[in-house]
Structure formats: C-alpha cells, structure tokens
Amino acid sequence: MNGLATADNKWDGSAYTGSPCCPRFVDAEGDRWTLRPAGEHDLDRVVALYDDFGPADRSMGIPPATDHRRRSWIETLLAEGHNIVAEGAEGLVGHVVYTPAEDDRPELAVFVHPNRQNRGIGTELCAQAAAAAVDADRTALELHVDQRNRAAVAVYRRLGFEVVNADQTMQMALELDESVAATVCSSPAERS
C-alpha cells in the first residue's frame, strides 16, 4: 500500500488531512473506493466504464453513444482536463473531470456507473475535483445540467453550486472562495 498500511495491512489514513490528499472513500452502502487522478494511461479503463452507459444514462448527449465518438471524447478529456476516478476491486465506477484544466473557470462533468449511483460516489468525486481546482488556483467550476435531472441538481446545490442561467438546461457555478475551499478541502468524514 505504498507506505499507507498499518502493521496488520489495513489502510492508515492518519497522514491525510483532507481533499485532495485523502484518497479513500466509503460510500453510503459501506463499500470502499480509492479516488485518484487519472491520465492517458487509464484510457481503456475509462472507456470500459462508459461502455456500460445506456441511453437513459446519458445527459445532453454525453457520454457519446457510439464507440468511436465516446473513445475520442474520453481521449480529449484525459488530455485536456483534470481527471479523477473512483476505483474499487472490480474496476472504475466513477469519473469526474474539469476541463480545460488550465482555464480559470473550467467546466465540470461527473459520471457514476449506473449500478453504483445514489451512494455518494458522485458527490465525493465532485468534492475532490473542487478541492483539486482550489489547489490549482482556479476561481470557479461551471457546469451544465438538465433541469429534469433532479438528483444531480440536488448534489450540485449541496456542494454550493448556484444557478447562473436557466432555460432548458441549467448553468451552475461554484465560486471557489475561502468558505468553499474550507469545506471541500476537509476530509470526507468531516463533510458527511
């Protein structure tokens, strides 16, 4: 475990004070996940995650439905964005990205495997992305969400996103001020 294990080979989180340094997360059902940065070397694993998304799991055309467009979209995200994945014993279950990574106000997108939704994984991925954006001196994260996606809107509001513009899709922003930084940079247990 790269120096993070106790004598009995259990994970020791005592060295971690909060996001984006705390890589472990326990979801609402008690399953444990590692949240870690993802890069181009993860391409095939991220593609495999999105291969399980059906028409009902897509929002505003993403992830793309066809294999070649989906792969191209993921290649672009991994090359141009700041990516974090949630990983368990059976593989990747979630992916969050803000892109372009160097923009002052990049756009956020998060997806959780259809069989792992409503467990807090997406919320934790978003908090980790916000903490990484704070650490990278970004001023805000922005996103677009279908207003009918009430679960996603509720997650974003809980994290502090505010509506900037609303028509058929809702544009939301999270200003990364000191109060938001204090919240998202705390440990997952402190945010619960």
N, C-alpha and C positions, 0 to 999 in steps of 0.2 A: 504493500500500500504506500510505497514511496515515503516512508518515514512518518506516516499518519496512523499507524496501527499501534495499539496497546500491546502489552506482553501476551494477551490472550487472543491476538489477531482481530480485535474489534476496532472500528474506526474511532479515532480520537480527534474530536473537533475542538479541543480546548485552545488550539493555536489560532482559531478563526474568530474574528470579532464581528463579522457581518459580510454582506454582499459588497463587491463581487468576489470576495475571498472565500466564502463558505460554500463549498461545492456540493454539500449533501442536503437532501430534502426528503421529508416524509410526507406523503400525500394524505388525503382525507380517509383513505382506506387502510393506512398503515404501511403501504409499500414504500420502499426506499429507492431514491433516484439520485444519480450524480448529475449535476448541471455543470457543463464545461463548455469552453469556447470550441467552436467548430471551424474547420478550414477546408480548403480544397481537397485535402486527403480524405475527408469524410463524404465526398460526393456520392459514392454508391450507396452508403448507408442512409443518407438524407433522401436520396431518390427512392429507396425502398420504403422509407417512412411514408412518403407522399403517394406511393403506388396504391396504398390501401384506402385512399380517399375516394369516395364515390360522389355522384352528382349532388347529393344532399349535404355533403361535407365541404362543398366549395362555396366561396363567398366572393361576389363581384368578379368572377372569372378566375380566381386563384384558389388553390393551385390549378394550373392549366390541365385540361382534361387529356390531351394527347401526350404520349410518352416523350416524343422528341421535344415538344414545346415545354413540357414540365422539366425535363433534364436541362434544357437551355436556361430556363428561368432560375433553376437552382444553381447552375454554374455561375450565373450573374450575381445572385445573392451571395454566394460564397466568396466570389472575387471582389465584390464592391462593398459588401456590408460587414457589420459586426454581428457575428452569428453565435448563438448559444444553443446547445441541445440538451435535452433531458434523456438520460440513458439508464437502462436497467439491465438485468441479466439477459432478457430476451431481445435487447437492442434499443434503438432510439424510439421514444414515444412522443417527443415534442421538439419544436424548433421555433426560436424567436430570432428575428433579425431587425436591426435598424440600418437603413441604407439611404443614400450613400454614407458610409461610415465617417467621412470627413466633413459632412455638412454640419452647419451649426444647429439646424433643426431637421434631423433626418426623420424618415418615415418608419414607423414600427409595424411589423406584421408578426403574428404568432399563430401557430397551428399545433394542435394536440391530436394524437392518433384517435380516431373515432371511438375506439374501445376504452380509452383512458380519459375521456372528458368528464367534467364535473367532479374532479378530485383535487383541484387546486394547483395542478401542474402548470396550466397556462398562466395563472396569476403569479406563481413563483418565477416562471420564465420571464414574464413582463417586469417583475421587480428586479430580477438580475440584469435585464437589459437596461432598465432605468439606472441602476447603480453603475453599470459599465459606462453609460452615457455621462453620468455625473463625473466619474473618474476621468473621462476623456474630455472634460470641459465643454460638453455640448450644452446649449441653453434650453432646449426643449426637445421632446419627442412628439411627432404628429402621427395621426393615423386616420384612415377612413374605414367606416364600418356601416354595414347595412342596418338601418334603424330597426328592422324587424328581428335582428339578432340580439334579443334582449339579454341573454346570458353574457355575451361579450360586452355589451354596453355596460351592464352592471359591474363586470370585472374592471373595466377601464375607469368607471366612476369611482369605484372603491380605491383604486390606485391613485386617484387625484386628477385624472384627465377631465377636462372641461370641454363642453361643446363650443366650437369656434364658428361652425356653419352647419346648418341642417337643411337638407332638401330630401331627395330620395335616399341619399347616403349621408351619413353624419361625419363631419370632420371634427376631430377632437385633438386637443393638445395637452401635454403635461409640461408645464414650465418647471424646469429643474432648479428651483430656488433652494435656499437652505433648509426649509422645513421638509420639502420632498426628499432632499438628499439625506437628511437625518432618518427619515422613515425607510427609504429603500436601501440604505446602506447598513441598516441594523440586521441582526441575524434573523433567519426565518422564524425561529421560535418567538423572538420579540415582536415580530409583525403579526403573529397569529392572534 
